[in-house]
Amino acid sequence: MFYLFTLIFAIVIFLIDFFTPIKVGQYGILGVLYAVIILIPSISAVVRRLHDVNKSGWMFFINLIPIVGGIWLFILMVTDGTSGDNEYGPNPKLINQNPDSIVNNTNI
């Protein structure tokens, strides 16, 4: 959902920037500002998703490998998370289905 709303906001900002004369190089000022603001939350969402599939957040840097790294990270992003608890905590899908299950978690 995070990336869906990020994409929608980016399209709206692109359209606004397209019709405004203020530019930073070839980019619109709102687009540059939005990219700077959304950088850390985007990295945070990727790390959280990597934890859902039981991978370290440091796997984010696999993206630095040209072509193959981006494909590998994309595959990790679209795979289903681990079915139960993992090293990084309980499955968020199961917690949302049964809110009382977090009380019984021994990691808290």
N, CA, C and O atoms as a GROMACS GRO file, in nm:
protein
  432
    1MET      N    1   0.083  -0.119   0.000
    1MET     CA    2   0.000   0.000   0.000
    1MET      C    3   0.087   0.126   0.000
    1MET      O    4   0.053   0.227  -0.061
    2PHE      N    5   0.202   0.118   0.070
    2PHE     CA    6   0.291   0.233   0.075
    2PHE      C    7   0.336   0.273  -0.064
    2PHE      O    8   0.331   0.391  -0.100
    3TYR      N    9   0.378   0.175  -0.144
    3TYR     CA   10   0.428   0.208  -0.277
    3TYR      C   11   0.315   0.249  -0.372
    3TYR      O   12   0.338   0.326  -0.465
    4LEU      N   13   0.196   0.199  -0.350
    4LEU     CA   14   0.082   0.242  -0.431
    4LEU      C   15   0.056   0.391  -0.410
    4LEU      O   16   0.042   0.466  -0.507
    5PHE      N   17   0.048   0.433  -0.284
    5PHE     CA   18   0.023   0.574  -0.256
    5PHE      C   19   0.142   0.661  -0.296
    5PHE      O   20   0.124   0.774  -0.340
    6THR      N   21   0.263   0.609  -0.281
    6THR     CA   22   0.381   0.683  -0.325
    6THR      C   23   0.376   0.707  -0.475
    6THR      O   24   0.409   0.816  -0.522
    7LEU      N   25   0.334   0.606  -0.550
    7LEU     CA   26   0.324   0.620  -0.695
    7LEU      C   27   0.215   0.721  -0.733
    7LEU      O   28   0.235   0.802  -0.823
    8ILE      N   29   0.103   0.717  -0.666
    8ILE     CA   30  -0.006   0.811  -0.695
    8ILE      C   31   0.039   0.954  -0.667
    8ILE      O   32   0.016   1.044  -0.748
    9PHE      N   33   0.103   0.976  -0.551
    9PHE     CA   34   0.152   1.110  -0.519
    9PHE      C   35   0.259   1.155  -0.618
    9PHE      O   36   0.262   1.272  -0.656
   10ALA      N   37   0.346   1.064  -0.659
   10ALA     CA   38   0.452   1.100  -0.754
   10ALA      C   39   0.393   1.141  -0.889
   10ALA      O   40   0.442   1.235  -0.952
   11ILE      N   41   0.289   1.074  -0.933
   11ILE     CA   42   0.225   1.111  -1.060
   11ILE      C   43   0.160   1.248  -1.049
   11ILE      O   44   0.171   1.330  -1.141
   12VAL      N   45   0.092   1.274  -0.938
   12VAL     CA   46   0.030   1.405  -0.919
   12VAL      C   47   0.136   1.514  -0.915
   12VAL      O   48   0.120   1.620  -0.976
   13ILE      N   49   0.244   1.490  -0.843
   13ILE     CA   50   0.352   1.590  -0.835
   13ILE      C   51   0.418   1.610  -0.971
   13ILE      O   52   0.452   1.722  -1.008
   14PHE      N   53   0.434   1.501  -1.047
   14PHE     CA   54   0.490   1.514  -1.181
   14PHE      C   55   0.402   1.603  -1.268
   14PHE      O   56   0.452   1.689  -1.341
   15LEU      N   57   0.272   1.583  -1.261
   15LEU     CA   58   0.180   1.665  -1.341
   15LEU      C   59   0.185   1.811  -1.299
   15LEU      O   60   0.182   1.900  -1.385
   16ILE      N   61   0.192   1.837  -1.170
   16ILE     CA   62   0.203   1.976  -1.123
   16ILE      C   63   0.335   2.036  -1.170
   16ILE      O   64   0.338   2.150  -1.217
   17ASP      N   65   0.445   1.961  -1.156
   17ASP     CA   66   0.576   2.011  -1.200
   17ASP      C   67   0.582   2.035  -1.350
   17ASP      O   68   0.652   2.124  -1.397
   18PHE      N   69   0.510   1.954  -1.424
   18PHE     CA   70   0.511   1.967  -1.569
   18PHE      C   71   0.458   2.103  -1.614
   18PHE      O   72   0.504   2.160  -1.712
   19PHE      N   73   0.361   2.154  -1.539
   19PHE     CA   74   0.298   2.279  -1.578
   19PHE      C   75   0.353   2.402  -1.504
   19PHE      O   76   0.306   2.513  -1.528
   20THR      N   77   0.451   2.384  -1.416
   20THR     CA   78   0.512   2.498  -1.347
   20THR      C   79   0.648   2.528  -1.408
   20THR      O   80   0.718   2.436  -1.450
   21PRO      N   81   0.686   2.653  -1.413
   21PRO     CA   82   0.813   2.690  -1.477
   21PRO      C   83   0.936   2.673  -1.389
   21PRO      O   84   1.048   2.679  -1.439
   22ILE      N   85   0.919   2.651  -1.258
   22ILE     CA   86   1.034   2.641  -1.168
   22ILE      C   87   1.095   2.501  -1.180
   22ILE      O   88   1.028   2.401  -1.156
   23LYS      N   89   1.222   2.496  -1.218
   23LYS     CA   90   1.290   2.368  -1.240
   23LYS      C   91   1.423   2.366  -1.164
   23LYS      O   92   1.484   2.470  -1.140
   24VAL      N   93   1.466   2.246  -1.127
   24VAL     CA   94   1.599   2.223  -1.072
   24VAL      C   95   1.669   2.136  -1.176
   24VAL      O   96   1.652   2.014  -1.177
   25GLY      N   97   1.748   2.198  -1.262
   25GLY     CA   98   1.803   2.126  -1.376
   25GLY      C   99   1.688   2.094  -1.470
   25GLY      O  100   1.619   2.184  -1.517
   26GLN      N  101   1.667   1.967  -1.496
   26GLN     CA  102   1.555   1.927  -1.581
   26GLN      C  103   1.435   1.878  -1.501
   26GLN      O  104   1.332   1.842  -1.558
   27TYR      N  105   1.448   1.875  -1.368
   27TYR     CA  106   1.341   1.824  -1.281
   27TYR      C  107   1.266   1.940  -1.216
   27TYR      O  108   1.322   2.047  -1.194
   28GLY      N  109   1.141   1.917  -1.185
   28GLY     CA  110   1.061   2.016  -1.115
   28GLY      C  111   1.098   2.022  -0.968
   28GLY      O  112   1.141   1.922  -0.911
   29ILE      N  113   1.082   2.135  -0.908
   29ILE     CA  114   1.120   2.155  -0.768
   29ILE      C  115   1.038   2.067  -0.674
   29ILE      O  116   1.092   2.016  -0.575
   30LEU      N  117   0.910   2.048  -0.702
   30LEU     CA  118   0.828   1.963  -0.614
   30LEU      C  119   0.870   1.817  -0.622
   30LEU      O  120   0.870   1.747  -0.521
   31GLY      N  121   0.907   1.771  -0.740
   31GLY     CA  122   0.953   1.633  -0.755
   31GLY      C  123   1.082   1.606  -0.680
   31GLY      O  124   1.097   1.501  -0.618
   32VAL      N  125   1.174   1.701  -0.685
   32VAL     CA  126   1.300   1.686  -0.612
   32VAL      C  127   1.273   1.687  -0.461
   32VAL      O  128   1.328   1.605  -0.388
   33LEU      N  129   1.190   1.779  -0.416
   33LEU     CA  130   1.157   1.787  -0.274
   33LEU      C  131   1.086   1.659  -0.227
   33LEU      O  132   1.117   1.608  -0.120
   34TYR      N  133   0.994   1.608  -0.307
   34TYR     CA  134   0.923   1.485  -0.272
   34TYR      C  135   1.020   1.366  -0.266
   34TYR      O  136   1.008   1.282  -0.177
   35ALA      N  137   1.114   1.359  -0.360
   35ALA     CA  138   1.211   1.249  -0.360
   35ALA      C  139   1.298   1.251  -0.235
   35ALA      O  140   1.329   1.146  -0.179
   36VAL      N  141   1.337   1.369  -0.191
   36VAL     CA  142   1.420   1.381  -0.070
   36VAL      C  143   1.339   1.342   0.053
   36VAL      O  144   1.390   1.272   0.142
   37ILE      N  145   1.214   1.385   0.059
   37ILE     CA  146   1.130   1.356   0.175
   37ILE      C  147   1.096   1.207   0.185
   37ILE      O  148   1.092   1.153   0.295
   38ILE      N  149   1.074   1.141   0.073
   38ILE     CA  150   1.027   1.003   0.073
   38ILE      C  151   1.142   0.901   0.076
   38ILE      O  152   1.117   0.781   0.084
   39LEU      N  153   1.267   0.946   0.069
   39LEU     CA  154   1.382   0.855   0.062
   39LEU      C  155   1.390   0.763   0.183
   39LEU      O  156   1.395   0.641   0.167
   40ILE      N  157   1.393   0.817   0.302
   40ILE     CA  158   1.409   0.734   0.423
   40ILE      C  159   1.286   0.645   0.447
   40ILE      O  160   1.304   0.528   0.478
   41PRO      N  161   1.161   0.696   0.433
   41PRO     CA  162   1.048   0.604   0.449
   41PRO      C  163   1.047   0.490   0.345
   41PRO      O  164   1.003   0.379   0.376
   42SER      N  165   1.096   0.515   0.225
   42SER     CA  166   1.102   0.409   0.124
   42SER      C  167   1.203   0.301   0.163
   42SER      O  168   1.175   0.182   0.149
   43ILE      N  169   1.318   0.342   0.211
   43ILE     CA  170   1.418   0.245   0.256
   43ILE      C  171   1.363   0.166   0.374
   43ILE      O  172   1.384   0.045   0.383
   44SER      N  173   1.293   0.234   0.463
   44SER     CA  174   1.233   0.167   0.578
   44SER      C  175   1.131   0.062   0.536
   44SER      O  176   1.126  -0.047   0.593
   45ALA      N  177   1.050   0.093   0.436
   45ALA     CA  178   0.951  -0.003   0.388
   45ALA      C  179   1.017  -0.125   0.324
   45ALA      O  180   0.969  -0.237   0.340
   46VAL      N  181   1.127  -0.104   0.252
   46VAL     CA  182   1.199  -0.217   0.192
   46VAL      C  183   1.258  -0.305   0.300
   46VAL      O  184   1.249  -0.427   0.292
   47VAL      N  185   1.319  -0.245   0.402
   47VAL     CA  186   1.378  -0.323   0.511
   47VAL      C  187   1.270  -0.401   0.585
   47VAL      O  188   1.291  -0.517   0.621
   48ARG      N  189   1.156  -0.339   0.608
   48ARG     CA  190   1.047  -0.410   0.675
   48ARG      C  191   0.999  -0.529   0.592
   48ARG      O  192   0.971  -0.636   0.646
   49ARG      N  193   0.991  -0.509   0.462
   49ARG     CA  194   0.948  -0.618   0.374
   49ARG      C  195   1.053  -0.730   0.372
   49ARG      O  196   1.017  -0.848   0.370
   50LEU      N  197   1.180  -0.693   0.373
   50LEU     CA  198   1.286  -0.796   0.379
   50LEU      C  199   1.275  -0.875   0.509
   50LEU      O  200   1.296  -0.996   0.510
   51HIS      N  201   1.243  -0.808   0.619
   51HIS     CA  202   1.224  -0.880   0.744
   51HIS      C  203   1.104  -0.974   0.737
   51HIS      O  204   1.105  -1.080   0.800
   52ASP      N  205   1.001  -0.937   0.661
   52ASP     CA  206   0.885  -1.025   0.645
   52ASP      C  207   0.922  -1.156   0.577
   52ASP      O  208   0.863  -1.260   0.605
   53VAL      N  209   1.020  -1.151   0.486
   53VAL     CA  210   1.062  -1.273   0.416
   53VAL      C  211   1.184  -1.335   0.483
   53VAL      O  212   1.253  -1.418   0.423
   54ASN      N  213   1.211  -1.295   0.609
   54ASN     CA  214   1.317  -1.350   0.692
   54ASN      C  215   1.456  -1.325   0.635
   54ASN      O  216   1.544  -1.411   0.641
   55LYS      N  217   1.476  -1.206   0.578
   55LYS     CA  218   1.607  -1.165   0.529
   55LYS      C  219   1.651  -1.042   0.608
   55LYS      O  220   1.568  -0.968   0.660
   56SER      N  221   1.782  -1.022   0.616
   56SER     CA  222   1.836  -0.906   0.685
   56SER      C  223   1.808  -0.779   0.605
   56SER      O  224   1.797  -0.783   0.483
   57GLY      N  225   1.796  -0.668   0.674
   57GLY     CA  226   1.777  -0.540   0.609
   57GLY      C  227   1.896  -0.501   0.523
   57GLY      O  228   1.882  -0.420   0.431
   58TRP      N  229   2.012  -0.557   0.553
   58TRP     CA  230   2.132  -0.530   0.475
   58TRP      C  231   2.121  -0.586   0.334
   58TRP      O  232   2.200  -0.550   0.246
   59MET      N  233   2.025  -0.675   0.311
   59MET     CA  234   2.004  -0.727   0.174
   59MET      C  235   1.957  -0.616   0.080
   59MET      O  236   1.956  -0.635  -0.042
   60PHE      N  237   1.918  -0.502   0.135
   60PHE     CA  238   1.882  -0.386   0.052
   60PHE      C  239   1.996  -0.349  -0.042
   60PHE      O  240   1.973  -0.306  -0.155
   61PHE      N  241   2.119  -0.365   0.006
   61PHE     CA  242   2.235  -0.326  -0.073
   61PHE      C  243   2.264  -0.421  -0.189
   61PHE      O  244   2.352  -0.393  -0.270
   62ILE      N  245   2.192  -0.532  -0.198
   62ILE     CA  246   2.205  -0.620  -0.314
   62ILE      C  247   2.163  -0.544  -0.440
   62ILE      O  248   2.202  -0.580  -0.551
   63ASN      N  249   2.085  -0.440  -0.420
   63ASN     CA  250   2.039  -0.357  -0.530
   63ASN      C  251   2.154  -0.283  -0.600
   63ASN      O  252   2.138  -0.235  -0.712
   64LEU      N  253   2.269  -0.274  -0.536
   64LEU     CA  254   2.384  -0.205  -0.594
   64LEU      C  255   2.451  -0.287  -0.704
   64LEU      O  256   2.528  -0.232  -0.784
   65ILE      N  257   2.423  -0.417  -0.710
   65ILE     CA  258   2.476  -0.500  -0.818
   65ILE      C  259   2.395  -0.469  -0.944
   65ILE      O  260   2.272  -0.484  -0.943
   66PRO      N  261   2.460  -0.427  -1.050
   66PRO     CA  262   2.384  -0.389  -1.171
   66PRO      C  263   2.297  -0.504  -1.224
   66PRO      O  264   2.341  -0.619  -1.226
   67ILE      N  265   2.179  -0.473  -1.263
   67ILE     CA  266   2.077  -0.558  -1.325
   67ILE      C  267   2.036  -0.673  -1.235
   67ILE      O  268   1.920  -0.680  -1.193
   68VAL      N  269   2.126  -0.764  -1.203
   68VAL     CA  270   2.094  -0.884  -1.124
   68VAL      C  271   2.046  -0.846  -0.984
   68VAL      O  272   1.951  -0.907  -0.934
   69GLY      N  273   2.109  -0.748  -0.922
   69GLY     CA  274   2.071  -0.708  -0.787
   69GLY      C  275   1.929  -0.654  -0.781
   69GLY      O  276   1.854  -0.685  -0.689
   70GLY      N  277   1.893  -0.572  -0.879
   70GLY     CA  278   1.757  -0.517  -0.883
   70GLY      C  279   1.653  -0.625  -0.904
   70GLY      O  280   1.545  -0.621  -0.844
   71ILE      N  281   1.685  -0.720  -0.989
   71ILE     CA  282   1.592  -0.831  -1.015
   71ILE      C  283   1.577  -0.916  -0.889
   71ILE      O  284   1.466  -0.956  -0.854
   72TRP      N  285   1.689  -0.945  -0.821
   72TRP     CA  286   1.686  -1.027  -0.700
   72TRP      C  287   1.605  -0.956  -0.590
   72TRP      O  288   1.524  -1.019  -0.522
   73LEU      N  289   1.627  -0.827  -0.573
   73LEU     CA  290   1.552  -0.753  -0.472
   73LEU      C  291   1.403  -0.751  -0.507
   73LEU      O  292   1.319  -0.764  -0.418
   74PHE      N  293   1.370  -0.735  -0.635
   74PHE     CA  294   1.230  -0.737  -0.677
   74PHE      C  295   1.166  -0.871  -0.644
   74PHE      O  296   1.053  -0.875  -0.595
   75ILE      N  297   1.237  -0.980  -0.669
   75ILE     CA  298   1.183  -1.113  -0.638
   75ILE      C  299   1.160  -1.127  -0.488
   75ILE      O  300   1.058  -1.182  -0.446
   76LEU      N  301   1.252  -1.077  -0.407
   76LEU     CA  302   1.232  -1.082  -0.262
   76LEU      C  303   1.112  -0.998  -0.219
   76LEU      O  304   1.042  -1.035  -0.124
   77MET      N  305   1.088  -0.888  -0.287
   77MET     CA  306   0.977  -0.800  -0.250
   77MET      C  307   0.841  -0.862  -0.281
   77MET      O  308   0.744  -0.837  -0.210
   78VAL      N  309   0.833  -0.944  -0.386
   78VAL     CA  310   0.704  -0.997  -0.425
   78VAL      C  311   0.676  -1.137  -0.370
   78VAL      O  312   0.564  -1.188  -0.383
   79THR      N  313   0.775  -1.201  -0.308
   79THR     CA  314   0.750  -1.332  -0.250
   79THR      C  315   0.669  -1.316  -0.122
   79THR      O  316   0.674  -1.213  -0.055
   80ASP      N  317   0.594  -1.419  -0.090
   80ASP     CA  318   0.513  -1.418   0.031
   80ASP      C  319   0.604  -1.430   0.152
   80ASP      O  320   0.706  -1.498   0.147
   81GLY      N  321   0.568  -1.365   0.260
   81GLY     CA  322   0.647  -1.369   0.383
   81GLY      C  323   0.643  -1.506   0.447
   81GLY      O  324   0.568  -1.594   0.405
   82THR      N  325   0.724  -1.524   0.550
   82THR     CA  326   0.725  -1.651   0.621
   82THR      C  327   0.590  -1.672   0.687
   82THR      O  328   0.525  -1.577   0.729
   83SER      N  329   0.548  -1.797   0.695
   83SER     CA  330   0.411  -1.827   0.741
   83SER      C  331   0.392  -1.806   0.890
   83SER      O  332   0.281  -1.776   0.933
   84GLY      N  333   0.495  -1.820   0.968
   84GLY     CA  334   0.480  -1.803   1.113
   84GLY      C  335   0.578  -1.698   1.163
   84GLY      O  336   0.620  -1.610   1.089
   85ASP      N  337   0.613  -1.711   1.290
   85ASP     CA  338   0.712  -1.620   1.346
   85ASP      C  339   0.847  -1.648   1.283
   85ASP      O  340   0.878  -1.761   1.246
   86ASN      N  341   0.928  -1.543   1.271
   86ASN     CA  342   1.064  -1.561   1.224
   86ASN      C  343   1.158  -1.485   1.315
   86ASN      O  344   1.118  -1.438   1.421
   87GLU      N  345   1.281  -1.473   1.274
   87GLU     CA  346   1.385  -1.409   1.354
   87GLU      C  347   1.352  -1.263   1.386
   87GLU      O  348   1.401  -1.210   1.485
   88TYR      N  349   1.271  -1.199   1.304
   88TYR     CA  350   1.242  -1.057   1.318
   88TYR      C  351   1.107  -1.030   1.382
   88TYR      O  352   1.066  -0.914   1.391
   89GLY      N  353   1.037  -1.132   1.426
   89GLY     CA  354   0.911  -1.111   1.495
   89GLY      C  355   0.798  -1.192   1.435
   89GLY      O  356   0.819  -1.272   1.344
   90PRO      N  357   0.677  -1.170   1.485
   90PRO     CA  358   0.561  -1.244   1.436
   90PRO      C  359   0.518  -1.198   1.298
   90PRO      O  360   0.551  -1.087   1.255
   91ASN      N  361   0.443  -1.282   1.232
   91ASN     CA  362   0.389  -1.251   1.100
   91ASN      C  363   0.282  -1.143   1.115
   91ASN      O  364   0.183  -1.165   1.185
   92PRO      N  365   0.298  -1.026   1.049
   92PRO     CA  366   0.199  -0.920   1.066
   92PRO      C  367   0.060  -0.958   1.015
   92PRO      O  368  -0.039  -0.904   1.064
   93LYS      N  369   0.052  -1.048   0.919
   93LYS     CA  370  -0.080  -1.089   0.868
   93LYS      C  371  -0.155  -1.167   0.975
   93LYS      O  372  -0.277  -1.153   0.988
   94LEU      N  373  -0.084  -1.248   1.051
   94LEU     CA  374  -0.150  -1.327   1.155
   94LEU      C  375  -0.188  -1.240   1.274
   94LEU      O  376  -0.290  -1.265   1.338
   95ILE      N  377  -0.110  -1.139   1.304
   95ILE     CA  378  -0.142  -1.049   1.415
   95ILE      C  379  -0.269  -0.972   1.382
   95ILE      O  380  -0.354  -0.953   1.470
   96ASN      N  381  -0.285  -0.928   1.257
   96ASN     CA  382  -0.405  -0.853   1.219
   96ASN      C  383  -0.530  -0.941   1.225
   96ASN      O  384  -0.640  -0.890   1.248
   97GLN      N  385  -0.515  -1.071   1.204
   97GLN     CA  386  -0.631  -1.160   1.209
   97GLN      C  387  -0.670  -1.190   1.353
   97GLN      O  388  -0.789  -1.203   1.383
   98ASN      N  389  -0.572  -1.201   1.442
   98ASN     CA  390  -0.599  -1.235   1.580
   98ASN      C  391  -0.520  -1.139   1.670
   98ASN      O  392  -0.405  -1.170   1.704
   99PRO      N  393  -0.576  -1.026   1.708
   99PRO     CA  394  -0.502  -0.927   1.786
   99PRO      C  395  -0.454  -0.979   1.921
   99PRO      O  396  -0.358  -0.924   1.975
  100ASP      N  397  -0.517  -1.082   1.977
  100ASP     CA  398  -0.475  -1.136   2.106
  100ASP      C  399  -0.348  -1.218   2.096
  100ASP      O  400  -0.285  -1.246   2.198
  101SER      N  401  -0.307  -1.257   1.974
  101SER     CA  402  -0.190  -1.343   1.960
  101SER      C  403  -0.061  -1.271   1.995
  101SER      O  404   0.037  -1.336   2.030
  102ILE      N  405  -0.058  -1.139   1.987
  102ILE     CA  406   0.063  -1.066   2.019
  102ILE      C  407   0.090  -1.068   2.170
  102ILE      O  408   0.205  -1.054   2.212
  103VAL      N  409  -0.014  -1.084   2.250
  103VAL     CA  410   0.001  -1.090   2.395
  103VAL      C  411   0.076  -1.215   2.435
  103VAL      O  412   0.152  -1.214   2.532
  104ASN      N  413   0.057  -1.324   2.361
  104ASN     CA  414   0.119  -1.450   2.395
  104ASN      C  415   0.260  -1.465   2.339
  104ASN      O  416   0.324  -1.568   2.360
  105ASN      N  417   0.310  -1.365   2.268
  105ASN     CA  418   0.443  -1.370   2.209
  105ASN      C  419   0.547  -1.356   2.318
  105ASN      O  420   0.537  -1.265   2.400
  106THR      N  421   0.646  -1.443   2.321
  106THR     CA  422   0.748  -1.439   2.426
  106THR      C  423   0.855  -1.334   2.400
  106THR      O  424   0.934  -1.305   2.489
  107ASN      N  425   0.859  -1.277   2.280
  107ASN     CA  426   0.962  -1.177   2.248
  107ASN      C  427   0.930  -1.040   2.304
  107ASN      O  428   1.016  -0.951   2.301
  108ILE      N  429   0.810  -1.020   2.354
  108ILE     CA  430   0.770  -0.886   2.400
  108ILE      C  431   0.814  -0.867   2.543
  108ILE      O  432   0.789  -0.762   2.601
   0.00000   0.00000   0.00000
